[in-house]
Amino acid sequence: MKNSAPIAVTSRSFSRHPILRGELLDRYENVTFNDEGRSLAGDELVAFLRGKVKAITALERIGDAILSQLPELEVISKVGVGTDMLDLDALERHGVRLAWSPGTNSRSVSELALALTLAALRAIVEANADVRAGNWRQRKGTTLTGKTVGIVGFGNVGADFAKLLQPFDCGILAYDVRALDGIEQVPLEELLRTADVVSLHLDLNEQTRGVLSRDRLELMRPGSFLVNTSRGGLVDEQALKELLHDGRIAGAAFDVFAVEPPGDADLLGLPNFLATPHIGGSTEEAILAMGRAAIAGLDA
């Protein structure tokens, strides 16, 4: 027998996925999907969630102002691994239980980190633009093999990224607040001074926000590359723009930004800056895994 509790799905990727929709409707008969594919916030988010007992959310920001208007809400089940858009203290104050499953999109994100790293080192996007424009120019890049890669944050994605680097015979340095087995762990400043490639794999919280400040970015060795597939807000983007422009940092590739979509045309226009629109978890396999974890989380 299906559960009759009213459910809301704010996640756009979940709402338009026929398999996930079907699996959720097999369990619940009263489901409202985000069929218009709207980015829900503020009063519009409140209206969408009003009267619902459980919700599957994604990137929507939910705190006291939202929860105070939703007394019926009991459970939020989160699509994806980040919780920085949720005020966890507010959830506790309002008695709303949170379900989330770390690691469900690790391979999807780590593969993107590898792809962005290779694209940056070999100037693949610029080379493609040259050919499309009729310019047969053989740009000189650099190989990943034998380089030192600094992984900032050695959780599920950071550890999986390290596995993908094994065939490239890279030296691996890690910075993490936890003790790690079998990995050379160094202070963040030493990692920045030493690594040829720095790849960020941190959660965004009050301790990590702005962790790559101007001072720390200036520690990066000349000719190095920065890759961020974790969270916007970790990096001083203004300082990064200046260091890329001056050639102090050879290149950067970002899938995430402090404000999305990003509005800094000067940063986006730099030839040594590669941007993708927050697609780390946007693979069929990851969407299914995250969605199924969110369905299970409604009852777990």
C-alpha positions, 0 to 999 in steps of 0.5 A: 500500500502506498504512503499517502503523506504529501511529498514535495520534490524541489530538485529539478534533475529529480523531477524531470527524471522518469525513472526516479519519478516512477520509483518515488510514485511507487512508494508515495501517491501524493507527490508534487514535482517541480515540473516547471524546472524553476529555481525555487527560493523565498516565498516561492519555495515556501508556497511549493513546500506548504502543507508537505510532510516530507521534501526532497531538495537539492540546491534550495537554501532553507533556514529559519525564515523558510521553516517558520512558515512550514510547521507541517514539514517533518523530513528533508531528504537531500539530493547530493552530498553538500549541506551548506545550503541548509541551516542545520541548527534551524532544522534542529530547532524546528524539529525537521529531520535531515537525510543525506548520503555522502559519497553518492556522486564521488566518481562523477565529480572525481572524473570531472576533476580529472577531465578539467585538470587534463583540459587545463594542462593541455589547453584543450578548450583553447585549441578547439576554439582555434580549429573552429576559427580556422586557426591551425595553431599547435599550442604547447601544454604540459603533461600530468604524468609525473606531476605533484598533485595537491588534494585539498580535502581527502574525503570521498571525492578527494580519495577517489580522485587520488585513485584516478591519478594512479596511472599518471604516476603523480606524487600526491600531497593531501591536506585534511583535518583528519589523519590519513593512512598511506597518504603524505599529509602536509600543511595547506601552505606547504601543499600550495607551495609544492604542488603543480596542480591543486584540486579542491575537494572541501565542504563549504562551512564557516571554517572553509569559506575563503580558505584560498585567500589572496595570501594563500593563492600567492603561495602557489608555485609559478606555473601551477594550476588550480581546479575546483569541483567542490564548492564555490566560496572557497576561493577569493575569485577576485584575487584568482583573476588577478593572478591568472591575468598576471600569469602567476598562476598558469591556469584554473578550471572551476565547476563551482562559483561563489555566485551561480551563475557567475557574473564576472565577465573578466574572469570568465573571459581569461584565456587560461580560465576554464568554467563549467556550469556546476556539472560535477554530479550531472551524469546519469549514474550519479543522478540515479544514485543520488535520487535513489538515496534521497528516496530511501532517506524519506523513510530511513 
